[in-house]
Amino acid sequence: MAARSVISTSDKKIAWYAPSTLYKSIASTLGLKVQKDAKGLDAYPSDGASGKLPRVRLNFTNGKSALVFCDPKKMGTVRKQLAGKKAGGKTIKSATFPGG
């Protein structure tokens, strides 16, 4: 099982647990932060981000994909900025918003 970290929005109001390798290199592009622990957060990580933040589908060059959350303020630029970056050791081919 991959190591899990606390991921939060930059304002620390929404937090959740996720694989650290998936978010580590792209967190700032998504408008998020990888935290060592839950200290100083305004939310409990167990509350999660589902239904609170938009999701982005990362489409990798190997044909696989993964869903991650992003800050709503980044929705206008995040798709173009993610292409070519690495997440979880895989190169991102493109990024899309599921259902849109």
C-alpha positions as CSV (number, residue, x, y, z in Angstrom):
1,M,0.0,0.0,0.0
2,A,1.3,3.5,-0.9
3,A,2.2,5.9,1.9
4,R,-0.6,8.2,2.7
5,S,-0.4,11.9,3.6
6,V,-2.8,14.6,4.6
7,I,-3.7,16.7,1.6
8,S,-5.4,20.0,2.2
9,T,-6.6,23.1,0.4
10,S,-4.2,26.1,0.7
11,D,-6.6,27.7,3.2
12,K,-6.6,24.5,5.3
13,K,-10.4,24.3,5.4
14,I,-10.8,21.0,3.6
15,A,-8.5,18.0,4.2
16,W,-8.3,14.3,3.3
17,Y,-5.9,11.3,3.3
18,A,-4.5,10.3,-0.1
19,P,-1.4,8.5,-1.5
20,S,1.5,11.0,-1.1
21,T,3.2,9.9,-4.3
22,L,0.1,10.9,-6.4
23,Y,-0.1,14.4,-5.1
24,K,3.4,15.3,-4.1
25,S,4.8,16.7,-7.4
26,I,1.5,18.3,-8.6
27,A,0.0,19.6,-5.4
28,S,0.8,23.3,-6.1
29,T,-0.5,23.0,-9.6
30,L,-3.8,21.7,-8.2
31,G,-3.8,24.5,-5.5
32,L,-3.3,22.0,-2.7
33,K,-0.7,21.3,0.0
34,V,0.8,18.0,1.2
35,Q,0.9,18.1,5.0
36,K,3.0,15.9,7.4
37,D,0.0,15.6,9.7
38,A,-3.3,17.2,10.6
39,K,-1.9,19.8,13.0
40,G,-3.1,23.4,12.2
41,L,-5.9,22.3,9.9
42,D,-9.5,23.7,10.2
43,A,-10.9,20.3,9.0
44,Y,-10.4,16.7,10.0
45,P,-8.8,14.7,7.2
46,S,-11.4,12.0,7.7
47,D,-14.1,14.4,6.6
48,G,-12.7,14.1,3.1
49,A,-13.1,16.3,0.0
50,S,-15.8,14.4,-1.9
51,G,-18.6,16.7,-2.9
52,K,-16.6,19.7,-1.7
53,L,-13.9,20.0,-4.4
54,P,-13.9,19.4,-8.2
55,R,-12.2,16.3,-9.4
56,V,-9.6,16.1,-12.2
57,R,-8.9,12.9,-14.2
58,L,-5.2,12.5,-14.9
59,N,-4.7,10.5,-18.1
60,F,-1.3,8.9,-18.1
61,T,0.9,8.1,-21.2
62,N,0.7,4.4,-20.2
63,G,-3.1,4.4,-20.8
64,K,-4.1,4.4,-17.1
65,S,-5.8,7.2,-15.2
66,A,-6.4,8.5,-11.7
67,L,-8.8,10.9,-10.1
68,V,-7.5,13.8,-7.9
69,F,-9.1,16.8,-6.3
70,C,-8.2,20.4,-7.1
71,D,-8.9,23.9,-5.7
72,P,-11.9,25.4,-7.6
73,K,-9.8,28.5,-8.2
74,K,-7.4,26.4,-10.4
75,M,-10.1,25.0,-12.7
76,G,-9.4,27.5,-15.5
77,T,-5.7,26.6,-15.8
78,V,-5.1,23.2,-14.3
79,R,-5.7,21.0,-17.4
80,K,-3.0,22.7,-19.5
81,Q,-0.6,23.0,-16.6
82,L,-0.7,19.3,-15.7
83,A,0.2,17.9,-19.2
84,G,3.7,16.6,-19.2
85,K,4.1,16.6,-15.4
86,K,4.7,13.4,-13.4
87,A,2.4,12.1,-10.7
88,G,3.0,8.8,-8.9
89,G,5.9,8.1,-11.2
90,K,3.8,8.3,-14.3
91,T,3.8,11.0,-17.0
92,I,0.5,12.9,-17.4
93,K,-0.7,12.9,-21.0
94,S,-3.8,15.1,-20.4
95,A,-6.2,16.1,-17.7
96,T,-9.9,16.3,-17.9
97,F,-12.9,17.1,-15.7
98,P,-15.1,14.0,-15.3
99,G,-18.6,14.6,-16.8
100,G,-17.6,17.8,-18.4
